[in-house]
Amino acid sequence: MREWSGRFAAARHPSDPAAASEAAHGRFELVSTPDPAGQAPALSLTVFSPFGQTIATASRAPTGVATVVLADGRQLHARSLDELLHQALGYRLPIEGLPRWLDG
């Protein structure tokens, strides 16, 4: 099992001048658990606000099925974490590759 935690800051500047820019920052915890059957590792991502409240918890099973539970209790499901976060946020974040990126 591999675990990472840290802070994040993200900004989105749309190409459409009429659209508003967005920014977010907070903390995250990411856990990658190897699958004994040799499939992709299970991933779990928790995102916290700057004040420590859980904003969302997302997970991906070794089979690839992804679920996110938002702060208000709503749940979303998709075939991958990348697709799921695109569905939830409206833009793409390469979460599936984050463990490789954090390991360098």
C-alpha positions as a LaTeX table, in Angstrom:
\begin{tabular}{lrrr}
\hline
Residue & $x$ (\AA) & $y$ (\AA) & $z$ (\AA) \\
\hline
Met1 & 0.00 & 0.00 & 0.00 \\
Arg2 & 1.23 & 3.49 & $-0.88$ \\
Glu3 & $-0.07$ & 6.66 & 0.74 \\
Trp4 & 0.44 & 10.31 & $-0.16$ \\
Ser5 & $-0.92$ & 13.45 & 1.43 \\
Gly6 & $-0.36$ & 17.07 & 0.67 \\
Arg7 & $-1.80$ & 20.34 & $-0.48$ \\
Phe8 & $-3.15$ & 21.27 & $-3.88$ \\
Ala9 & $-3.95$ & 24.44 & $-5.76$ \\
Ala10 & $-5.71$ & 24.44 & $-9.10$ \\
Ala11 & $-6.85$ & 27.20 & $-11.42$ \\
Arg12 & $-8.99$ & 27.01 & $-14.53$ \\
His13 & $-8.93$ & 29.84 & $-17.06$ \\
Pro14 & $-11.45$ & 29.19 & $-19.85$ \\
Ser15 & $-10.64$ & 30.28 & $-23.38$ \\
Asp16 & $-14.06$ & 31.96 & $-23.57$ \\
Pro17 & $-13.56$ & 35.54 & $-22.25$ \\
Ala18 & $-17.18$ & 35.61 & $-21.03$ \\
Ala19 & $-16.65$ & 32.56 & $-18.78$ \\
Ala20 & $-15.40$ & 33.05 & $-15.24$ \\
Ser21 & $-12.07$ & 31.67 & $-14.05$ \\
Glu22 & $-12.15$ & 29.20 & $-11.18$ \\
Ala23 & $-9.65$ & 28.37 & $-8.47$ \\
Ala24 & $-9.53$ & 25.84 & $-5.65$ \\
His25 & $-7.08$ & 24.83 & $-2.97$ \\
Gly26 & $-7.02$ & 22.49 & $-0.01$ \\
Arg27 & $-5.52$ & 19.18 & 1.10 \\
Phe28 & $-5.69$ & 15.65 & $-0.28$ \\
Glu29 & $-4.96$ & 12.08 & 0.80 \\
Leu30 & $-4.36$ & 9.41 & $-1.84$ \\
Val31 & $-4.03$ & 5.68 & $-1.11$ \\
Ser32 & $-3.06$ & 3.05 & $-3.69$ \\
Thr33 & $-3.63$ & $-0.57$ & $-2.64$ \\
Pro34 & $-2.15$ & $-3.36$ & $-4.82$ \\
Asp35 & $-4.57$ & $-5.95$ & $-6.13$ \\
Pro36 & $-3.47$ & $-9.54$ & $-5.41$ \\
Ala37 & $-5.04$ & $-10.68$ & $-8.70$ \\
Gly38 & $-2.66$ & $-8.46$ & $-10.66$ \\
Gln39 & $-5.26$ & $-5.95$ & $-11.86$ \\
Ala40 & $-4.78$ & $-2.20$ & $-11.47$ \\
Pro41 & $-4.41$ & $-1.11$ & $-7.85$ \\
Ala42 & $-7.42$ & 0.21 & $-5.98$ \\
Leu43 & $-7.24$ & 3.97 & $-5.47$ \\
Ser44 & $-8.86$ & 6.13 & $-2.83$ \\
Leu45 & $-8.73$ & 9.94 & $-2.92$ \\
Thr46 & $-10.08$ & 12.23 & $-0.21$ \\
Val47 & $-10.17$ & 15.99 & $-0.81$ \\
Phe48 & $-10.40$ & 18.44 & 2.09 \\
Ser49 & $-11.17$ & 22.15 & 2.19 \\
Pro50 & $-8.54$ & 24.52 & 3.61 \\
Phe51 & $-10.44$ & 24.30 & 6.93 \\
Gly52 & $-10.33$ & 20.48 & 7.03 \\
Gln53 & $-13.88$ & 19.58 & 5.97 \\
Thr54 & $-14.17$ & 16.62 & 3.61 \\
Ile55 & $-15.25$ & 17.90 & 0.21 \\
Ala56 & $-15.35$ & 14.53 & $-1.54$ \\
Thr57 & $-14.13$ & 10.96 & $-1.27$ \\
Ala58 & $-13.46$ & 9.11 & $-4.52$ \\
Ser59 & $-12.42$ & 5.51 & $-4.98$ \\
Arg60 & $-11.65$ & 3.13 & $-7.82$ \\
Ala61 & $-11.88$ & $-0.62$ & $-7.47$ \\
Pro62 & $-9.27$ & $-2.81$ & $-9.22$ \\
Thr63 & $-11.95$ & $-3.55$ & $-11.83$ \\
Gly64 & $-11.96$ & 0.16 & $-12.75$ \\
Val65 & $-15.41$ & 1.06 & $-11.38$ \\
Ala66 & $-15.21$ & 4.47 & $-9.69$ \\
Thr67 & $-17.43$ & 6.13 & $-7.11$ \\
Val68 & $-17.36$ & 9.58 & $-5.55$ \\
Val69 & $-19.28$ & 10.63 & $-2.45$ \\
Leu70 & $-19.73$ & 14.39 & $-2.23$ \\
Ala71 & $-19.98$ & 16.40 & 0.99 \\
Asp72 & $-23.79$ & 16.53 & 0.71 \\
Gly73 & $-24.00$ & 12.71 & 0.46 \\
Arg74 & $-24.66$ & 12.50 & $-3.29$ \\
Gln75 & $-22.90$ & 9.65 & $-5.09$ \\
Leu76 & $-21.70$ & 9.50 & $-8.68$ \\
His77 & $-20.40$ & 6.43 & $-10.53$ \\
Ala78 & $-18.31$ & 6.01 & $-13.69$ \\
Arg79 & $-15.89$ & 3.62 & $-15.41$ \\
Ser80 & $-12.76$ & 5.45 & $-14.15$ \\
Leu81 & $-11.74$ & 8.13 & $-11.67$ \\
Asp82 & $-10.69$ & 10.43 & $-14.51$ \\
Glu83 & $-14.13$ & 10.13 & $-16.14$ \\
Leu84 & $-15.88$ & 10.48 & $-12.79$ \\
Leu85 & $-14.08$ & 13.67 & $-11.81$ \\
His86 & $-14.71$ & 15.11 & $-15.28$ \\
Gln87 & $-18.41$ & 14.36 & $-14.73$ \\
Ala88 & $-18.37$ & 15.91 & $-11.23$ \\
Leu89 & $-16.18$ & 18.96 & $-11.92$ \\
Gly90 & $-16.78$ & 19.66 & $-15.59$ \\
Tyr91 & $-13.10$ & 19.46 & $-16.57$ \\
Arg92 & $-10.51$ & 16.74 & $-16.78$ \\
Leu93 & $-7.94$ & 15.89 & $-14.09$ \\
Pro94 & $-5.51$ & 12.99 & $-14.62$ \\
Ile95 & $-6.12$ & 11.35 & $-11.22$ \\
Glu96 & $-5.51$ & 7.79 & $-12.49$ \\
Gly97 & $-1.87$ & 8.70 & $-13.23$ \\
Leu98 & $-1.30$ & 10.62 & $-10.01$ \\
Pro99 & 0.45 & 7.78 & $-8.10$ \\
Arg100 & 3.05 & 7.40 & $-10.88$ \\
Trp101 & 3.54 & 11.15 & $-11.04$ \\
Leu102 & 3.96 & 11.47 & $-7.25$ \\
Asp103 & 6.50 & 8.63 & $-7.22$ \\
Gly104 & 8.50 & 10.40 & $-9.94$ \\
\hline
\end{tabular}
